[in-house]
Amino acid sequence: MIFALTIELNLEGGKNKLQVAVQHTVVRIAKLFKYSAAIFFIEKIQYLRRVEIMDLRSLVLVFLIVIFLLSSLGKFLNIKSFRETMTQLRIAYPWSGIGTVGVPIAEFIACILLFIPSTQLYGQLLVLLLLASFIWASWRARGRGVDCNCFGGIIGEQFGRMTYLRICVVFILNMVLFFTASNKALLEFSLVEMISAILTSIGIIVIYSLLVLLQKYNSVHEE
């Protein structure tokens, strides 16, 4: 009887020791995981500090360059459609022909001037001149349903309130460039940062295009 009790006590003692060992092991694993996670996050923070993140002004600059580059290429690729817009605006010859070629060329030149740090001011002034011409075209097209062809027909939209809204947005972004300064040129940023900024700009334009198409679809079905 005493022998049986002794064996039972030894078994219980062994179980207790095993439980204590398991608990210690679990605690050690938890501490190791905690320390590993802490080291991981510290390394990530140190990495992010080393990475050059593009500032707001540079993002705005890339966005404006992408907008005018797509607008210029769109007009060149669909020059007949843009010439038709000039005709609908009732611009007399030869000014209509000059405008058909001159506007996309001016937009392309604005992209180049904005990209080069030493000529950015001239690019900003050219953007203001282009915006003034867009306002004049919107005023001239009022009430007549003239196709905008702002991106060469890629976005099928007519002159109207949205045209003025786009002009206001571009004007505000251009003013951001006027009243702010950046310590780095675009070429000084990493390739990853540049590609990310360009894709983000294109994504914003694509989302806007989809919203325009959705609005057209809804208006057609309502009629």
C-alpha positions in Angstrom: 0.0 0.0 0.0 2.8 2.4 0.9 4.6 1.4 -2.2 1.6 2.2 -4.4 1.2 5.6 -2.8 4.9 6.3 -3.4 4.6 5.4 -7.1 1.5 7.6 -7.4 3.2 10.5 -5.7 6.2 10.0 -8.0 4.0 10.0 -11.0 2.2 13.1 -9.9 5.5 14.8 -9.2 6.7 13.8 -12.7 3.6 15.3 -14.2 4.0 18.5 -12.3 7.6 18.7 -13.4 6.6 18.1 -17.0 3.9 20.8 -16.8 6.4 23.2 -15.3 8.9 22.4 -18.1 6.2 22.9 -20.7 5.2 26.2 -19.2 8.8 27.4 -19.1 9.2 26.3 -22.7 6.1 28.2 -23.8 7.2 31.3 -21.9 10.6 31.1 -23.6 9.0 30.7 -27.0 6.7 33.6 -26.4 9.6 35.8 -25.3 11.6 34.8 -28.3 8.7 35.6 -30.6 8.2 38.9 -28.9 11.9 39.8 -29.2 11.9 38.7 -32.9 8.9 40.7 -33.7 10.4 43.8 -32.0 13.7 43.3 -33.9 11.7 42.9 -37.2 9.8 46.2 -36.7 12.9 48.1 -35.6 14.7 46.9 -38.7 11.7 48.0 -40.9 11.6 51.4 -39.3 15.3 51.8 -39.8 14.9 50.8 -43.5 12.0 53.3 -44.0 14.2 56.0 -42.6 16.9 55.2 -45.1 14.4 55.2 -48.0 13.9 58.6 -49.7 10.1 59.2 -49.7 8.9 61.5 -52.4 7.6 64.8 -51.0 4.2 66.3 -51.8 5.5 68.9 -54.2 7.3 66.2 -56.3 4.1 64.1 -56.4 2.1 67.1 -57.6 4.8 67.8 -60.2 4.7 64.2 -61.5 0.9 64.3 -61.6 0.9 67.5 -63.7 3.5 66.1 -66.1 1.5 62.9 -66.6 -1.7 64.9 -67.2 -0.3 67.1 -69.8 1.7 64.3 -71.4 -1.3 62.1 -71.8 -3.4 65.1 -73.0 -0.7 66.0 -75.6 -0.3 62.4 -76.9 -4.0 61.8 -77.0 -4.5 64.9 -79.2 -1.7 63.9 -81.5 -3.0 60.3 -81.8 -6.5 61.6 -82.6 -5.7 64.9 -84.4 -8.8 64.7 -86.6 -11.1 64.6 -83.6 -9.3 67.6 -82.0 -9.6 69.5 -85.3 -13.3 68.9 -85.2 -13.4 70.4 -81.8 -11.7 73.5 -83.1 -14.3 73.7 -85.9 -17.2 73.3 -83.4 -15.7 76.2 -81.4 -16.1 78.3 -84.6 -12.4 79.3 -84.6 -11.6 80.8 -88.0 -9.0 79.5 -90.3 -5.9 79.6 -90.1 -6.2 79.9 -86.3 -8.1 76.6 -86.1 -5.2 74.8 -87.8 -2.6 76.6 -85.6 -4.6 75.7 -82.5 -5.0 72.0 -83.6 -1.2 71.6 -83.7 -0.1 74.3 -81.3 -2.1 73.2 -78.2 -0.7 69.6 -78.0 2.8 70.9 -78.8 2.5 73.5 -76.0 1.3 70.8 -73.6 4.3 68.6 -74.5 6.7 71.6 -74.0 5.1 72.2 -70.6 5.9 68.7 -69.6 9.6 69.1 -70.5 9.8 72.5 -68.8 8.2 71.1 -65.6 10.6 68.1 -65.6 13.8 70.2 -65.7 14.3 72.0 -62.4 15.9 75.1 -63.9 12.9 75.7 -66.3 10.0 74.7 -63.9 8.9 78.4 -63.5 8.5 78.7 -67.3 6.6 75.4 -67.3 4.3 76.7 -64.6 3.7 80.0 -66.6 2.9 77.9 -69.7 0.4 75.8 -67.7 -1.3 79.0 -66.7 -1.5 80.1 -70.3 -2.9 76.7 -71.3 -5.5 76.9 -68.5 -6.5 80.4 -69.7 -7.0 79.0 -73.3 -9.1 76.1 -71.9 -11.3 78.6 -69.9 -11.8 80.6 -73.1 -12.7 77.5 -75.1 -15.2 76.4 -72.4 -16.8 79.9 -72.5 -17.0 79.8 -76.3 -18.6 76.3 -76.2 -21.3 77.1 -73.7 -24.7 75.7 -74.4 -23.7 74.0 -77.7 -22.6 70.5 -76.6 -19.0 70.7 -78.0 -16.8 67.7 -77.4 -13.9 68.6 -75.1 -11.3 66.1 -76.5 -9.1 67.1 -73.5 -7.3 63.8 -73.8 -7.8 63.3 -77.6 -11.2 61.6 -77.2 -9.9 59.0 -74.7 -12.4 60.5 -72.2 -15.6 61.2 -74.1 -16.7 64.4 -72.4 -18.2 67.7 -73.5 -17.3 71.2 -72.3 -19.3 72.1 -69.2 -19.1 72.3 -65.4 -16.6 69.4 -65.1 -14.3 71.2 -67.5 -14.2 74.2 -65.1 -13.7 71.8 -62.2 -10.7 70.2 -63.8 -9.2 73.5 -64.7 -9.6 74.6 -61.0 -7.9 71.4 -59.8 -5.0 71.8 -62.2 -4.7 75.5 -61.2 -4.5 74.7 -57.5 -1.9 72.1 -58.2 0.1 74.6 -60.3 -0.1 77.1 -57.4 1.3 74.4 -55.1 4.4 74.4 -57.4 4.5 78.2 -57.3 4.5 78.6 -53.6 6.6 75.5 -52.5 10.1 74.3 -53.1 11.7 70.9 -53.2 15.3 70.1 -52.2 15.5 67.3 -54.8 15.0 67.0 -58.6 12.8 64.2 -59.9 15.8 62.3 -61.3 17.3 62.2 -57.8 14.5 59.9 -56.6 14.7 56.2 -56.9 13.3 54.4 -59.9 10.7 52.7 -57.6 9.5 56.0 -56.3 9.2 57.5 -59.8 7.3 54.4 -61.1 5.0 54.5 -58.1 4.2 58.2 -58.6 3.6 57.8 -62.3 1.3 54.7 -61.8 -0.6 56.6 -59.1 -1.1 59.5 -61.4 -2.3 57.3 -64.2 -4.6 55.4 -61.8 -6.3 58.7 -60.7 -6.9 59.6 -64.4 -8.3 56.1 -65.1 -10.6 56.3 -62.1 -11.9 59.7 -63.3 -12.5 58.3 -66.7 -14.5 55.4 -65.3 -16.6 57.8 -63.2 -17.3 59.8 -66.4 -18.4 56.7 -68.2 -20.5 55.6 -65.3 -22.2 59.0 -65.3 -22.9 58.7 -69.0 -24.3 55.2 -68.6 -26.6 56.3 -65.8 -27.9 59.4 -67.8 -28.6 57.3 -70.9 -30.6 54.7 -68.9 -32.5 57.4 -67.0 -33.6 58.8 -70.4 
